[in-house]
């Protein structure tokens, strides 16, 4: 039960974060597809960067949360950027 609640809260947080990033970034448009792609990229990124950080140095719990947020932002934004570049490339 805890795992389902964690996933739902994480996805809700990523949808809100993705909406903010897509609205602020000039090259991205806010669409449902872009938000879904952001969440798909950000969810694994939320776990990858803290694991890399925990293996290189001793980190505390607040640092792990910061690394999770930064990892989610990097991975989600990168996946939306790749999608946008591919769409521009194939439209020409």
C-alpha positions as a Markdown table, in Angstrom:
| # | Residue | x | y | z |
|---|---|---|---|---|
| 1 | Unk | 0.0 | 0.0 | 0.0 |
| 2 | Unk | 2.9 | 2.4 | 0.8 |
| 3 | Unk | 4.4 | 1.7 | -2.6 |
| 4 | Unk | 1.2 | 2.6 | -4.5 |
| 5 | Unk | 0.9 | 5.8 | -2.4 |
| 6 | Unk | 4.5 | 6.7 | -3.1 |
| 7 | Unk | 4.1 | 6.2 | -6.8 |
| 8 | Unk | 0.9 | 8.3 | -6.9 |
| 9 | Unk | 2.4 | 11.1 | -4.9 |
| 10 | Unk | 5.6 | 11.0 | -7.0 |
| 11 | Unk | 3.7 | 11.1 | -10.3 |
| 12 | Unk | 1.6 | 14.0 | -9.0 |
| 13 | Unk | 4.7 | 15.9 | -8.0 |
| 14 | Unk | 6.3 | 15.2 | -11.4 |
| 15 | Unk | 3.2 | 16.4 | -13.3 |
| 16 | Unk | 3.2 | 19.7 | -11.4 |
| 17 | Unk | 7.0 | 20.1 | -11.8 |
| 18 | Unk | 6.8 | 19.2 | -15.5 |
| 19 | Unk | 4.0 | 21.7 | -16.0 |
| 20 | Unk | 6.1 | 24.4 | -14.4 |
| 21 | Unk | 9.2 | 23.5 | -16.4 |
| 22 | Unk | 7.3 | 23.3 | -19.7 |
| 23 | Unk | 5.5 | 26.6 | -19.1 |
| 24 | Unk | 8.7 | 28.4 | -18.3 |
| 25 | Unk | 11.1 | 27.0 | -20.9 |
| 26 | Unk | 10.7 | 29.0 | -24.2 |
| 27 | Unk | 11.4 | 26.1 | -26.6 |
| 28 | Unk | 8.9 | 23.7 | -25.1 |
| 29 | Unk | 5.1 | 23.8 | -25.3 |
| 30 | Unk | 2.8 | 22.7 | -22.6 |
| 31 | Unk | 0.9 | 19.7 | -24.0 |
| 32 | Unk | -0.4 | 16.6 | -22.4 |
| 33 | Unk | 2.1 | 14.6 | -24.5 |
| 34 | Unk | 5.1 | 16.6 | -23.3 |
| 35 | Unk | 3.9 | 16.3 | -19.6 |
| 36 | Unk | 3.6 | 12.5 | -20.0 |
| 37 | Unk | 7.1 | 12.3 | -21.6 |
| 38 | Unk | 8.5 | 14.5 | -18.8 |
| 39 | Unk | 7.0 | 12.2 | -16.2 |
| 40 | Unk | 8.3 | 9.1 | -18.0 |
| 41 | Unk | 11.8 | 10.5 | -18.1 |
| 42 | Unk | 11.7 | 12.0 | -14.6 |
| 43 | Unk | 10.5 | 9.0 | -12.7 |
| 44 | Unk | 13.6 | 6.9 | -13.4 |
| 45 | Unk | 15.8 | 10.0 | -13.1 |
| 46 | Unk | 14.5 | 10.5 | -9.6 |
| 47 | Unk | 16.2 | 7.2 | -8.5 |
| 48 | Unk | 19.3 | 7.2 | -10.7 |
| 49 | Unk | 21.0 | 10.5 | -9.5 |
| 50 | Unk | 20.6 | 9.8 | -5.7 |
| 51 | Unk | 22.0 | 6.3 | -6.2 |
| 52 | Unk | 25.0 | 7.8 | -8.0 |
| 53 | Unk | 25.4 | 10.4 | -5.3 |
| 54 | Unk | 25.2 | 7.9 | -2.5 |
| 55 | Unk | 28.0 | 5.8 | -3.9 |
| 56 | Unk | 30.4 | 8.6 | -4.4 |
| 57 | Unk | 30.2 | 10.3 | -1.0 |
| 58 | Unk | 28.4 | 10.1 | 2.3 |
| 59 | Unk | 25.1 | 11.9 | 1.9 |
| 60 | Unk | 22.3 | 12.8 | 4.3 |
| 61 | Unk | 18.6 | 12.3 | 3.8 |
| 62 | Unk | 17.9 | 15.9 | 2.8 |
| 63 | Unk | 20.7 | 15.7 | 0.2 |
| 64 | Unk | 19.1 | 12.6 | -1.2 |
| 65 | Unk | 15.8 | 14.5 | -1.7 |
| 66 | Unk | 17.6 | 17.3 | -3.4 |
| 67 | Unk | 19.4 | 14.8 | -5.7 |
| 68 | Unk | 16.1 | 13.1 | -6.4 |
| 69 | Unk | 14.5 | 16.4 | -7.5 |
| 70 | Unk | 17.5 | 17.5 | -9.6 |
| 71 | Unk | 17.7 | 14.0 | -11.2 |
| 72 | Unk | 14.0 | 14.2 | -12.0 |
| 73 | Unk | 14.3 | 17.6 | -13.6 |
| 74 | Unk | 17.4 | 16.7 | -15.6 |
| 75 | Unk | 16.0 | 13.4 | -16.9 |
| 76 | Unk | 12.5 | 14.7 | -17.7 |
| 77 | Unk | 13.7 | 17.9 | -19.4 |
| 78 | Unk | 16.2 | 16.0 | -21.4 |
| 79 | Unk | 13.6 | 13.5 | -22.7 |
| 80 | Unk | 11.3 | 16.4 | -23.7 |
| 81 | Unk | 14.2 | 18.1 | -25.4 |
| 82 | Unk | 15.1 | 15.0 | -27.4 |
| 83 | Unk | 11.5 | 14.6 | -28.4 |
| 84 | Unk | 11.3 | 18.2 | -29.5 |
| 85 | Unk | 14.5 | 17.9 | -31.5 |
| 86 | Unk | 13.4 | 14.7 | -33.2 |
| 87 | Unk | 10.0 | 16.3 | -34.2 |
| 88 | Unk | 11.8 | 19.3 | -35.6 |
| 89 | Unk | 14.2 | 17.1 | -37.5 |
| 90 | Unk | 11.5 | 14.9 | -39.1 |
| 91 | Unk | 9.3 | 17.9 | -40.0 |
| 92 | Unk | 11.9 | 19.2 | -42.4 |
